[in-house]
Amino acid sequence: MCGIAGIINMSSTAPIPERTLLRMAALLEHRGPDDHGMLRGDGFGLVHTRLSIIDLAGGHQPIHNEDRTIWVVFNGEIFNYIELRKLLESKGHRFYTHTDTEVIVHLYEEYGDDFVQHLNGQFAIALQDIANKRLVLVRDRPGILPLFYTEHDGRLYFASEMKSIFAGMECVPAIDRVALDQIMTFWSVIPPRTAFEGIKTLAPGEMMVVEKGRCRKHRYWDWTFCQPSEYHSASETELAGQLHELLLDATLIRLRSDVPVGAYLSGGLDSSVLVSLIAGMTDIQLRTFSITFPGSDLDERLYQDEMSNRLTAEHSRITCTPDDVAAGFLNAIWHIESPILRTAPVPMGILSGLVHSQGYKVVLTGEGADEVLGGYDIFKETKIRRFWSANPGSRLRPLLLKRLYPYLDFSKVQGQAYLQSFFGVGLDNPDLAYFSHLPRWVTTAKCKTFYSSDMNDSLREDPYAAVAGILPAGIGSWDYFNRAQYVESKTLMSGYLLSSQGDRMLMQNSIEGRFPYLDHRVIEFANRLDPRLKMKVLNEKYLLKRAMADRIPRSILRRHKQPYRAPDAESFRDVDKAGYVEHLLDPDYVGRVGCFDAQKVSLLYKKVRAGRASSAKDNMAFIGILSTQALHHLYVEGYTDNIINRADRWAMGNEGNLNEATHVC
């Protein structure tokens, strides 16, 4: 993956200063340390920082078509580029590189804006059509790669990360309180909003065309589910075989690379499936990487060892302690550019650092399997809660939830009350489109008890209205299981897992992640499955297990799903190991930032230091408050040092030295 950025004047052809583009590139260098390139023309400028993966010597960007009227800067990979190149050459197009990037400009020549329909990959694209004076911005279907934009003083700025836009605009950013309120509900921001005022994001599967001083957006792809009469009609055995073949192809084309490709191995089903596919169909020496949390119930090393030994993979592991989380927290927030409610991204950054230290640039990851094939406990909860809603007075039906959480004691009166208060929310309206997610959202929203009065007074927007606004008109006709999948894909997956915990923690160490389960062919196949094949009774990812039963150890196939988590508030108990927390949570500073009640925050911090913040609410609230304060510290209070001065130093060192820079008119 790489970094892209650019500026286009909305109504003039005035030149874009080279220095401004260099400053934007400076804040993206971690995404592409291998090469830099720039293109300036009448009223526009593009800049690119490259992580070299395919055509190492010849892949310098921007890349152009035959007559140099169409240019592209590109972040990501087009995995079917070999097949597309053959198609385009048969139509007379001439290539001057061996990159995947070059197929984009020729596809655009051939198909116009529909070029994106031919791509199988993960991408954020900025394509400049000079002859027609138009800019096309596109983000991949599931939202693996980011693309932000804003309009300011007659210009449109865009970039892979918001910090690059801040460097170009030279404006001190401000935290968006509505966005913070959405995070304190859904764990993520609802597009196009971001954590910073005025900065927007393209939604997954969205394209924006800028021409004649106007911006026009449309959704070119979305998760869609069909009616029962349109479900796949083949037998379970046949469908398991089809899923196996699809996943195999999705994995194999993601091994296309001119540098070695490794894989994450968590010890769970999803990553184990991927490495077993690689081992079974290629002669590649498997190289796997994992992280573990020694001495805690989060540790999965037994399963990691079992799988790597079975496949004779060369396996590297790194441990993560609460002190490591504290040490890496501020850097993680710098890269994430958003408040978070769990520290789970921090160890993922440590893991990508391990991959980088071993000389690798690319890893496969199992992210997306739970959303596509029905693996999360939230889908099981939904099934049970709907059964319960048919008889809300039942004391037996909610006890089925014990099968999801066998480690919780529901036999006590307190346990029964918890069941009712947590899982019983929304039982009176089981057909609500986001019925599945109400328990999680209501629990998360308890963090809002720490808001300042000013924060409460300033909020005018209902977060549920925002999420309702992104749901398709026909969602009510889908099976309830598919509704839950859609909501999950549009909130937690794209807004948090693929972003805060995915792209940002990978690119922190210049590592490209590839996601076979999010191949759009796999998603579209899974979306036509009868939901009972995704979850049979309460057996999650049933068809995937059936498809891979002869390749995965029974211990992994049958293990209770363990969500990935990391040490949270406990990481910040020791003042000597996390001294910055004292500054960030100082009552005066909390008051200046203004989002939270300083006195309540002080009491919560005292509770954390005493080791008494054990509830989910306290943990989420503490991490949410700390990360918000950190975001303000890094981007608002530290704007001059962290953005402007850093950008200027890099720009001065590279001004006039980018011999690749091209100026076209």
N, C-alpha and C positions, 0 to 999 in steps of 0.2 A: 504494500500500500504506500501511498505518497501523501503529499500535501498540495492542495491547489488553492489559488486565491486570484482575485481580480477586481477590476473596477470598470464600469461602463458609464459614460455620461448619458443622462437620460434625454438631453435636448441640445447637445453641442458636440462639436468635433475637436474641442480643445484637447491637447495632449495630456496623457496621464504621466506625472513625473516618475522617472525611474526610481528616485529615492523612496517614494511612497510605496511602490511595489516591492522594493527590496525590504522595506520595514515589515511589510506583510509576510514576506517569505521568511524573515528572521524568526518569527514566532511559530513557524512550521518546520523548522529544520530537523527536529526530532523525528518527524514523520518521514523525512527523506534526506538522510545525510549523505547520499552517494553522489548527487548531482543537482544542479539548479538550472532553471531555464526561464526565459522571459520573452514575451511578445508584446510590442506596443504598436498601435495603429491609430487611425483617426478616432479619437474619443473613447478608446478602450485600452486596457492592458491586462495581460494574463501572466501569472507567475506560477512556477512549479518547483517543488522539492521532491527529489526522486529516491525511492528505495528500489534499487535495481534487482529485479526478479527474473524477467524474461528479456532476452537480447541485451545482455549486460553492456556490450560495447556500443550498440547502435540504437539504444532506446531513448536517446535524449528527447525531452519534450520542451516546448510544444511540438506536436506532429501535424503535418499538413497533407492535403490531397495533391494530385498531380500538378494543378496550376496554382497552387498555394493560395487559393481563395477560401479554403475551409481549414480551420486550425482547432486543435483540441489540447486541453490539459486534462489529465485523467488521474483519478485516485482509485485503485482497485485492480481487479483482474477480470478479463473476459475469458472464461474457461473453454468456450467452444470456438476460439479464434482460429484454430487450424481448419476446421470445417468451413467457417465463414470466409476465410481467405481463399480457399479453393473455389467457393461459390462466386466470390467477387472477381477473382482472376478469370473465371470462365465468362464473366460479363465484360471483360476488357479492362478492368482496373489494374493499374501498375503500382506495385509496392516498392518502397525504398528502404524499409526496415524489416526485421523479423519479429516485431513486437505484436502483442495483442492489441495495443492501443491503436495501431494504424487502421484496423478494420472499422473503427468508429467513423472516421471521416469518409471512407468509401461507402459504408452503409448509409450514411446520411445523404451522400450524393445519389444513391440508388433509391432510397425509400423515404427521404425527407424525415419528418419528425417520428415516423413509425420505425425508424432504425432501431429504437430501443426494444421493440418487440422481438428482435432477432438475437438479442444478447442473453447469454446464460452466464451470469457472473455476479459479482458484488462490485458496486461502482458508485462514484460521484463524478459527474462529467460536466465540464464547461466547454462548449463548442461555439466558436465564433465563425459565423458565416459572413465574410467581409463583403461579398458582392451584394448580399441582400440586407446588410446592416442589421443583423439579428444575433442575439446571444441565446443559446439553449443550455439550461441547467437541468440536470437529471439526477435523481437519486435511485438506488437499486430497489427492487421490489420489497424485500422484507425490512429494509432499513439497517443494513449492516454498517454502511459507511455514512458519515455525517456530511451535511452541506448546509451552511448558514448564510443568511443574507440580511441586508438592511438598506434602506434608502436614506441618504443624508446629503443635504446641500446639493441637490440635483444630480447625485451620483448613486448608482447601485453598487454596493460592496458585497462580495461573497467570499467565503473561505471554508476550508475543512474544519477550522476551529475558530471560536469567537475571538480569542485573544489576537488573532491575526487581523480581524476587522477592527478591533480597538486600536491596534497599531496604525492602521491605515487612516482611520477617521480622526485620530488624535482627540478623542472625547473620553472623559472619565465615565466608565460605565456605572450603572445603578442596578441593584438587585430588584427584580420584579416581584412584588409582594403577592400578586395573584398567582404567579408561577410557584412561589414558595408554598402558598396555600394548596395548590394542586399536588405538590410533592408530599405535603403533610396529609394527603388523602390517598393518592394513587401510587406513591413512591416515584412518580415521574411526572413530567410536564406534558400537557396535551398540545400537540402541534397545532398551529405554527409557533406558539409561544415558546420561549426559552427562559432560563433563569435570569436573564438580563433584559431590562427594559429596551424595547425597540428592536431587538435582535430576533429574527425569526428563523425557523428551520423549514426546509422542504420536508414534507411528510414522506414516509416510505412509499415507493411506487408513484412518486409525483414528478411532473415535468413543469418547468417554468420557461416561457419564451419572453424575451425582452426585445421589443422592436417598436420603432416610432414613438419612443418615450413612454411606452406602457408595458406593464408586466401582466402576463396571462398564464395562469396555472391550470393544470388538469391532472386527474389521476389516470395513469395509463394501465395500472394493474392493481388488483386488490385480492385479498382473501375472499373467495365466494364459496358458499356451500349450497348444495342442491336439495331438492325435495326427495323424500324416500323413494319415489318411483324412479329416480335418476341415479340411485346408488349403484356402485359396481355390482353386477349380477353374478360374477364368477364365484366359484367355490372358495372356501377359506384357503384350501391348499393352493389353488391357482393364484389367489391374491397375495398370499405369502410369498410365492415365487416371483410375482411381479414386483413386489416391494423390494425383495432381495436384489433383483436385477437393476432396479432404479437406483437403489442406494449404492450398489457396486459401481455403476457408471458415474454417479454423482461424486463418489470418492475418487475414482481413477482420474477423471478429468481435473480434479483438484490437486493431483500430483504433478500436473504439467508445470515445469519450472526449470530454470537454468541454475538454480541453487538447490541444495538438499532440503527436503521437506520432513519435518518431524511431526509428532502428534502429542497432544495432551492425553494423559491417562489418569482419570480421577479414581478409578476403582468401581465406578458405576456402570450401568448397562450401556449407555450411549457411547461413551468413548471406547469401551471394550469392543463394541460392534465395529467401530471404524478401524481400529488397529487390527482386528481379526480379518476384516475385508482386505486390508493392505497386505497382510501376511499371506493370505490365501491366494492372491491373484497376481502378485508381483514378486520380483527377485530383489526388491529393495531391502536393505538391511534396516530393520525397524529401529527408530530412535524415538524414545518416548520420555515424557517429562511429567512430573507430578509435584504436588505440594502436600504437606501433611502438618498436622497440629499435634505434636507429641503430648501424651499424657492427658488427652481430653477425649470426650465422646465424639469429637469432630474428626478424629483420626481414621483414615481409610487405607492405611498402608498394607494391611493384610490382603485386601482385594487387589490393590495395585501390584503387589508382589506376585500374587497368584496368576494374574493375567500376563504380566511381562515375562514370567518364567515359562508359562505355557507357550508363548510365542517367541521365546529366546530373543527378546528385544534388548537392546542396550538402553538401560533405563537410568535416568538421573532424577534425583529427588532433592527437594529443599524443604527445610522445616520452617515453620512460622510460629513465633511466640507472641504473646500480647505485647512485649517490648518492641518486637519488629513492627507490629501494627502501629504502635504509637510513633515509632521512628519514621514510618513511611506515610503517615496520614496527610501531612500538609502537602507533600509532593503529589499525592494522589488527587487531592482537591484541586491543585493547580491544573492538572491535566483533565480532570472530569468537568470542570467549569460549572458545577452545580452542587447544591446541597444533596446529601445522601442520608439514608436512615440506617444503614448497616455499614460496617467496615469491610464487608466482603470484597470490595474492589482492591483493597490494599494488598492482600496476599496474591491476587491475580497479577498485580504489577511486579511483585517479587518473583513470581513464577516466570513471567516474560523476561525478567532480568536473567534468570537461570538459562533460558533458551538462548538469549543473546550471548551470554558468557561462553556457551558451548559452540559458538560459531554458526548458529542457525538463524535464518531470517523468516522462515515460514513454518507454521504449525497448523495441523487440522484440529478442530475442536468439536465436541459433541453438542454444542449449544443449539437449541431449536428443536431437539427431538421431543421434549416434553410438550411443547406448544403444538407441534405438527401431529404427533401420534398419540397425544392424550396421556401424559405421564404425571401431571401434578396432582397433589392431594386436593387442590381446590376443585378439581373436576369430580373427585370422589365425594367431597363434601356436598357439592351441588346435587349429586344423585341422591344422597341420603336426605338432604334437606328438602328436596322436592317430595320424597316419599313421606317425610315427616309432615310437610305442609298439608297433605291430604287429611291428616288427623293431628292438628296442632296440640291437642290435649294429651296425646300419648306420652307415657313415660318410658315406653320400651323402644319406640322407633329411634329416638335420639341416641340410645345406647349403642346403636350400630356404629356410631362415630368412634367407639372404643377400638374398632378394628383398624381405624386409621392411626390412632395414637395410643397404642397399647401401653405405653409408658406412663400415661396419665391415669390417676385414680379417680374414676367417676362414680365410685360407689358411695362416697360421702355426700352429705347434703350440699356442701360447698361445691362439690364437683357437679352435681345436678344443676345448681344455680348457674355455674359457669357455662354449662352446655346451653342453657336457656338464653343467657344473656349474650353469648358469643355467636353460637350457630343459629339461634332462633330468630335473628334479625331478618326482617323481610319475608317471613313465612306467609304473611297474608297476601303476597303478590308474587307467586312463583313464576309468573310469565313475564315479569319485568326483564328487559333485555340484559341488564347487568345484575340480576338476582344472584348469580354465582359469586360475585365479588363483594357483596355488601358486608359480610363479616370481616373480611380483611380491611376494607376501607373504613368501616366504622371504628375498628380497633386502632388503625393508624391515626385516624383523626383525633384520638384522645391526646395526641401530642400538642394539639392546639390549645390545651389548657395553659400552656406556657406562653402564649401570645401576650404581647403588651396591649394595653388598652388602645394605644394608637394604631397598632396593627389591626386589631379587631374593628376599629372604627373605619379604617381605610378600605376594608374588603367589601366589595359590592357585588361580586360575581359568585354564583353558585357553582362549585366545582363539578357537581353532577350534571349541570346543564352543559358544561364544556365537553364532558365525555359523551353525553347524549348527542352532541352536535357532530361527532365524528362517526356515529354508527350509521350503517346503510339503512335505507328505507325498508328493505325487505327482511331485516334481521328477525322480526317477529315470527316469520314463517319457518325459520330454521329450527331444527331440533335444539333443545336446551343445551345439549353438550356442545354443539357447534357454536352457539351463541357465546358460551363461556370461552371457547378457544379464540373466537374473534376478539373479544374484549381483552383477553390476556395478550394477544399478539400486538394490539394497538396501545397497550399501556405499559405493563412491566417489561415485556420482551424488547420492544423497539426503543422505549424511552429510558430503560435502565440496564437491562442485561446486556444488550448489544452495544450500548453506549458507555455508561459509567463503568460497567464491569468488563466490557468487551473491548471495543475499538480503543478507548482511551488508555486502558491498562496495557494493551498490546503495543500501541504506538509510543507509549512512554519510553519503551526500550527498542523502538524501531523494529518491531516484530509484526509480521502479517499473519492474521488468523484466517483460516478458511473453514467454511461451515457446510458440509455436505447435506445435513438435514434441512437446510434452508435453500437448497436447489429448488427453483420454482416448480420444476416437474414433480418433485417429491411432494411439495405442498399441495399442488393441484390433484395429484393422485390421492393423497390422504383425505382431501376435502370431499371426495366422492365416496369415501368408505362409510358403510353403516357404522354409526358411533359405537354400536355393540362390539365391533371388531377392534376398536381402539381400547375400550375398557370393557372386558367381559366380567360381569358382576362388579367386583372391585379389583380386578386384576388389570393394572395399568399397562399400557403399550402392549396389549395382548398380541396383535398381529406382528409387531416387531420381534417379540420374543419367539413367536412361532417361526418366523422367517429365519431366525438366527440360532435356533435351539441347538443345532449340531456344532456350533462354533464357539459358544460361550459356556464357561463352567456353570454347573447348576447352582453353585453357591452365589454367583452373581445374578443369574437369571431369577433366583427366588428370593434374593435379599429384599428386606423392606427398604423402600426408597428413602434415601437420606438426602435431604436438601443440603446444598453447599452453604456452609456458614463459616464465619470466622469469629474470633473473640471480639466482643464489642466494647461496652463501657469499661469492663475490667482492665482493658489495655491502658486506661488513662488514670489509674489509681495512683501510680507512683510519680510524684511531682518531679523527682530527679530525672526520670526517663521521658517525661512529657512536659517539660517546663513551659512550653508555649501555651499550654491550656490555661495557665494562670492568667496570662495576658488576654487571651481571647475571651475568657469568661469573667474578666474583671467587671464589676458592676458598672463602672463608668463607661467602659467600652461597649458593654451590652446595651446600655442606655443610648449611646451615640448611634449605634447601628439601628436600634429602634424597633426591631421585630419582636423581641421577647421581653418578658417581665424580669428585670434584673434580680429582684429578690427571690422569685421562684427559681430562677436559674442557679443562684447561689446555694439554695437549699438542695437542689438536685445534685449539684457538684459535690456538696458535702456528703450526700448519700452515696455517690459513686466512690469517693475516696474511702468511705467507711466499709465499702463492699456490700452495701445493702440495696443497690440498684439492680435487682434481679428480674424484675418483671419486663415483659415485652414492651410495655408502654414506656417505662423509664429508659430502657436501652435505646429504643427508637428516638425518643425525645432528646436524649443526651447527644446522640450522634447527629441528629438533625440540627440541633442548636449549635453544636461545636463546628459542624461543617459549614453552616451558614455564616458564622462568625469568621471562620477561616477564609471563606470565599470573599467576604468583605475585606478582610485584612490583605489578601493577595491582590485583588483586582481593583478595589476602590481606594482603600488607604494606601496601597502599594503601587498604584497605577504608574507613577512616574518612574520608580526604580525598576519594577518588574516588567513593564510594557515598553514605555518610551525609551528609557536609557538602554535597555537590552536590545531593542530594535535598532536604535541609532548606532550602537557599537558594531553590530553585525553588518548593517547597511554600509557604514563607512569603510569597513574592511573589504566589502565586496563591490563597492561602486566602481564602475569602469572595468572591473575584473571579470565580469561575466561575458567572456568572449563569445558565448553562445547566444547572447541576447540578439534579438532580431527586431527590426523596426519596419513595419509595412504600412502602406497608406492606400 
